[in-house]
Amino acid sequence: MTRAPGTIYGVGLGPGAQDLLSVRADRLVRNGKHVAFFRKAGRPGQARTIVNGMLADHAIEFPMEYPVTTEIPLTDPRYNEILSGFYAACTDHLRQLADGGEDVVVLCEGDPFFYGSFMHLYTRLKPHVPVEVVPAITGMSGAWTATGAPITWGDDILTVLMGTLDEDTLVSGMKHADALVVMKIGRNIDKVRSALRRAGKYEDAYLIEFAAMPNQNVQKLCQAEGKITPYFSIIVVHGQGRRP
């Protein structure tokens, strides 16, 4: 008798606080036999850190360590080639578990379908084994909530940009935005600062580090000159649109 395949669950963990997980995510995390997560080599991994103390004693962990992060420029053809091989290898391991009837919980920071690494596994796994995605609060939602002010009003247009974009593209997107979120900051901070100045939005920008985590920090970007920021920092500019 052929054993039914297991299911791969891409579980969104939200911005960082355990009590912001959905009920479904909490249940899957606490009961998972196989738990996979991405991390940089030598680091515990942000997703794994979020669930500290939640995993079952019997959980079998599968850390998926990025072969490159910032060592090779995004424009270098080797970058996609190396990462493609990495995602294929991770997919093979997860698929073998699912083909053997095992369920696997893949921990995902924020929402799995919002700029997350899980998407690269999802597209490779979906044709072959059952895959379910558990949505979550996004990191940017946690960030703008931390500022204590609404991000959009009335008909405001919200624009989300990646700090990895070239400066001219950032400036163009910023100029056309009412409300703005810039993600993937890290070593791109000086470029993002320059773009915000050129777009006339620098003085209104907030820098949020570790949103919804114990070490959360919120300050005006102009008060953080020269500061080295973590990759997962987020910059927001609030909309000021129509209101009654």
Wavefront OBJ file of the C-alpha trace (Angstrom):
o trace
v 0.000 0.000 0.000
v 1.431 3.370 -1.046
v 1.759 5.841 1.816
v 0.034 9.205 1.323
v 2.524 12.058 0.919
v 3.111 14.482 3.720
v 2.427 18.214 3.496
v 4.946 21.041 3.400
v 3.653 23.970 5.462
v 5.081 27.427 4.806
v 4.272 29.025 8.142
v 4.328 32.799 8.464
v 5.671 33.899 11.850
v 4.781 37.571 11.603
v 7.100 40.452 12.495
v 8.835 38.839 15.450
v 6.705 38.486 18.596
v 5.413 35.005 19.423
v 2.038 36.339 20.524
v 1.521 37.821 17.042
v 1.502 34.359 15.439
v -1.871 33.162 14.197
v -3.562 30.320 16.054
v -2.893 28.025 13.078
v 0.778 28.971 12.918
v 1.198 28.462 16.660
v -0.335 24.990 16.463
v 1.837 23.905 13.554
v 5.047 25.247 15.085
v 4.465 23.600 18.452
v 3.530 20.227 16.972
v 5.907 19.990 14.034
v 8.044 16.861 13.813
v 10.223 18.261 11.013
v 10.991 21.979 11.217
v 13.002 23.742 8.504
v 14.235 27.337 8.454
v 16.609 29.597 6.557
v 19.641 31.153 8.154
v 23.010 32.661 7.363
v 25.930 30.328 8.084
v 27.116 30.722 11.659
v 23.904 32.438 12.763
v 20.896 30.945 14.561
v 18.520 32.483 12.014
v 15.835 35.077 12.656
v 12.948 32.687 12.035
v 14.385 30.085 14.416
v 15.021 32.751 17.046
v 11.392 33.862 16.932
v 10.167 30.385 17.935
v 12.655 29.771 20.750
v 10.968 27.658 23.424
v 8.057 26.698 21.164
v 9.328 23.604 19.328
v 8.416 20.125 20.546
v 11.151 18.101 22.242
v 11.011 15.557 19.421
v 11.316 18.156 16.628
v 13.947 17.401 13.985
v 15.447 20.676 12.785
v 16.682 21.301 9.244
v 18.603 24.600 8.960
v 18.899 25.770 5.351
v 22.065 27.896 5.218
v 22.372 30.433 2.436
v 25.537 29.826 0.384
v 25.783 33.572 -0.314
v 24.109 36.696 1.031
v 26.034 39.867 0.227
v 29.351 38.329 -0.821
v 28.439 38.470 -4.518
v 26.622 41.418 -6.185
v 23.009 40.747 -7.191
v 23.940 41.637 -10.773
v 26.581 38.903 -10.966
v 25.189 35.882 -12.917
v 26.792 33.603 -10.334
v 24.422 34.940 -7.665
v 21.289 33.453 -9.245
v 23.164 30.334 -10.274
v 24.407 29.616 -6.742
v 21.071 30.398 -5.098
v 19.164 28.337 -7.643
v 21.288 25.312 -6.795
v 20.783 25.969 -3.096
v 16.991 26.144 -3.395
v 16.989 22.987 -5.539
v 18.944 21.096 -2.873
v 16.597 22.294 -0.105
v 13.615 21.308 -2.234
v 15.010 17.809 -2.771
v 15.384 17.261 0.973
v 11.889 18.528 1.787
v 10.363 16.554 -1.058
v 12.003 13.341 0.140
v 10.451 13.858 3.565
v 7.025 14.570 2.078
v 7.270 11.595 -0.313
v 7.937 9.459 2.767
v 4.695 10.621 4.357
v 6.243 13.212 6.686
v 4.815 16.690 7.238
v 7.333 19.545 7.347
v 6.935 22.995 8.883
v 9.019 25.659 7.136
v 9.426 28.705 9.357
v 9.024 31.995 7.477
v 9.644 35.494 8.811
v 6.729 37.805 8.123
v 4.367 36.453 5.468
v 5.605 33.567 3.286
v 4.318 35.134 0.058
v 5.738 38.612 0.686
v 9.394 38.854 -0.467
v 10.204 35.659 1.420
v 12.656 32.874 0.566
v 9.912 30.268 0.945
v 8.438 31.323 -2.399
v 11.455 29.787 -4.140
v 10.717 26.466 -2.459
v 6.980 26.743 -3.074
v 7.281 27.030 -6.850
v 9.596 24.004 -6.942
v 7.549 21.848 -4.550
v 3.972 22.673 -5.567
v 3.871 20.465 -8.708
v 5.037 17.408 -6.771
v 3.795 17.354 -3.149
v 1.025 18.995 -1.114
v 2.030 22.508 0.015
v 0.025 24.781 2.282
v 0.821 28.393 3.127
v -0.129 29.981 6.441
v -0.279 33.768 5.989
v 0.880 36.187 8.653
v 1.273 39.796 9.701
v 3.995 41.320 7.531
v 7.173 42.784 8.963
v 6.306 46.182 7.503
v 2.957 46.156 9.345
v 4.835 45.560 12.586
v 7.199 48.399 11.664
v 4.668 51.109 10.934
v 2.612 50.090 13.970
v 5.748 50.591 16.084
v 5.868 54.254 15.010
v 2.504 54.900 16.662
v 0.994 56.510 13.553
v -1.188 55.238 10.667
v 0.727 54.545 7.469
v -2.072 55.488 5.042
v -5.053 57.828 5.050
v -7.941 58.052 2.588
v -6.658 57.545 -0.959
v -2.947 57.417 -0.120
v -0.888 55.220 -2.439
v 1.427 52.911 -0.500
v 4.686 52.062 -2.273
v 7.032 49.276 -1.145
v 10.635 49.464 -2.365
v 13.709 47.300 -1.833
v 16.893 49.003 -0.665
v 18.750 46.779 -3.117
v 17.380 48.775 -6.071
v 19.601 51.320 -7.792
v 19.328 54.875 -6.505
v 17.546 56.382 -9.511
v 14.852 53.704 -9.351
v 14.429 54.355 -5.628
v 14.077 58.095 -6.214
v 11.454 57.574 -8.918
v 9.379 55.278 -6.712
v 9.690 57.554 -3.699
v 8.587 60.657 -5.586
v 5.390 58.961 -6.724
v 4.524 57.548 -3.290
v 2.166 59.067 -0.730
v 3.155 56.519 1.903
v 6.408 54.620 1.651
v 8.046 51.460 2.965
v 11.683 50.635 2.192
v 12.855 47.117 3.054
v 16.207 45.291 2.901
v 18.216 48.188 4.257
v 21.476 46.946 5.813
v 24.508 48.074 3.815
v 22.183 49.917 1.411
v 21.415 52.585 4.022
v 23.571 55.362 2.541
v 22.031 54.865 -0.905
v 18.532 54.902 0.610
v 19.306 58.069 2.569
v 20.527 59.780 -0.596
v 17.416 58.704 -2.510
v 15.113 59.973 0.238
v 16.877 63.339 0.203
v 16.560 63.608 -3.576
v 12.873 62.678 -3.332
v 12.241 65.273 -0.611
v 11.150 62.711 1.979
v 14.210 62.369 4.188
v 13.000 64.510 7.101
v 9.729 62.558 7.304
v 11.308 59.087 7.306
v 11.386 56.741 10.312
v 13.853 53.916 10.864
v 12.485 50.834 12.637
v 14.857 48.106 13.762
v 13.682 44.692 15.027
v 9.977 45.586 14.869
v 7.813 43.749 17.435
v 10.871 42.175 19.062
v 12.289 42.813 22.552
v 15.103 44.972 21.102
v 12.793 47.067 18.919
v 14.088 50.560 18.188
v 12.207 53.400 16.474
v 13.666 56.799 15.575
v 13.588 59.471 12.904
v 16.043 58.506 10.179
v 17.636 61.962 10.297
v 18.571 61.274 13.937
v 20.411 58.075 12.974
v 23.123 59.587 10.768
v 26.130 57.308 10.448
v 24.365 54.453 12.178
v 24.980 50.903 10.953
v 21.600 49.278 10.532
v 20.653 45.593 10.419
v 19.496 44.117 7.100
v 15.984 43.619 8.411
v 15.478 47.247 9.346
v 12.556 48.983 7.688
v 12.117 52.649 6.781
v 8.638 54.157 6.581
v 7.252 57.508 5.494
v 3.643 58.039 6.580
v 0.976 59.189 4.161
v -0.893 62.382 4.934
v -3.943 61.866 2.720
v -7.633 62.619 2.915
v -9.338 62.324 6.267
v -12.713 63.509 7.623
l 1 2 3 4 5 6 7 8 9 10 11 12 13 14 15 16 17 18 19 20 21 22 23 24 25 26 27 28 29 30 31 32 33 34 35 36 37 38 39 40 41 42 43 44 45 46 47 48 49 50 51 52 53 54 55 56 57 58 59 60 61 62 63 64 65 66 67 68 69 70 71 72 73 74 75 76 77 78 79 80 81 82 83 84 85 86 87 88 89 90 91 92 93 94 95 96 97 98 99 100 101 102 103 104 105 106 107 108 109 110 111 112 113 114 115 116 117 118 119 120 121 122 123 124 125 126 127 128 129 130 131 132 133 134 135 136 137 138 139 140 141 142 143 144 145 146 147 148 149 150 151 152 153 154 155 156 157 158 159 160 161 162 163 164 165 166 167 168 169 170 171 172 173 174 175 176 177 178 179 180 181 182 183 184 185 186 187 188 189 190 191 192 193 194 195 196 197 198 199 200 201 202 203 204 205 206 207 208 209 210 211 212 213 214 215 216 217 218 219 220 221 222 223 224 225 226 227 228 229 230 231 232 233 234 235 236 237 238 239 240 241 242 243 244
